[in-house]
Amino acid sequence: MYNNIKPVFVIIGGGAAGFMAAITCKENAPTARVIILEKSKNVLAKVKVSGGGRCNVTNGETNPIKLSKFYPRTHKLQQDIFKEFGSIQTVEWFKKRGVKLHTEADGRLFPESNNSETIIYCLTEQCRKLGVEIVVSTGVNNIIPIENDGFKLILNNDSNLIANKVLIATGGTPSLDGFKWLSGLKLPVEAPIPSLFTFNVASHPLVSLMGLSVENATVKIVGTNLTNQGPLLITHWGFSGPAVIKLSAWAAKVLAEKKYLFSILINWLGAVSELQAIEQLNDFKAKHPQKMVLGNRLFDIPSRLWEYFCTQSGVLPNTKWCEISKKQFNKLVQTLVADLYEIKGKTTFKEEFVTAGGISLEAINMLNMESKTYKNLYFAGEIMNIDGVTGGFNFQHAWTSGYLAGKNMAGK
């Protein structure tokens, strides 16, 4: 039904990147027909559930170079694009359209309403005002380049659509099967693997303390140089919290190769070294020899977790500091600064679904998001082989790539 109308710019995928691209394109090319095709019944589904329904729009890091370092495998390629449209521009973009964001202590930015519907309404309303067409329950089965005349899209409703320019923003997919519909283009694809996940410790007694957390712990993957420091949460399946989630992003490929069977060392004291821990414990022992070990926790550790560590070290409930044996003391130190766990599997982090992998960046001009092989074919969002750590960085990539793709689709 669109075949004889030109120019037609089609965005495949109704997520954050697709909407940013469509809006930017239409603003810069108001006479073009801009269409969003979404395979499912609802657009912006990931926006809706992000941040527990609040939508973590971006992060407060404003320096483009520092911002790029939150993307484990692609940071050098993203420095220039963040200079053009980074977190500062994202905040201004939403503010200009009536949505103010607030920054939380950990640097994450949310709408002042703390409701993802605010972001959804903003994006859909901008499309309505500009005349961007949103077509749901309509997927694309194949993209066929037309020599010197755009692309023919084979839709899943047995119809065709001729487009002058096409943007692919269909998001991440858990396996290579999700790229089969693009096989005709012969684009290089990096096999998708999960990023942003928690670590499972099957049937470990520690999980009885689920819900407890420490504000600053260091987690290291044994046999690698991969480590991360931050809040650590004990769950009913193992470990979560920023210390683990961010580490999972950096270690995504390594852990996939290990089939998610690996060991970690936890320093529950964060940056406190073994020597420093020994000194602090000995100092307390010398000053308070008659106090009970279990009832007098040291460091910023929850009482129940301290008691667990003491018990695991063989310290009995009525043991005084002056009575602790050398063996118990050394075991307690090792538990605090080098606690070993065997990880057996992973669990998706909340409602987040992020993958490392996708269309190889070698096939994309990162300055305008255009394919190096097919003129007027663009990419944005997680369909590309880009993933960031948790904290608003994956949405920032969506806004950035969507903005650049949309602007260049419009010929700006």
Helices and strands as residue ranges (DSSP letters): E 8-12, H 16-28, E 33-37, H 45-53, E 58-59, H 64-68, H 75-84, H 87-96, E 101-103, E 108-111, H 116-130, E 133-135, E 140-145, E 151-155, E 160-163, E 165-168, G 176-185, E 189-195, E 197-200, G 205-209, E 213-221, E 227-234, E 238-240, H 242-250, H 252-257, E 261-267, H 274-287, H 303-312, G 321-323, H 326-337, E 339-344, E 346-348, E 354-359, G 361-363, E 364-365, E 370-371, E 377-379, G 381-383, H 393-409
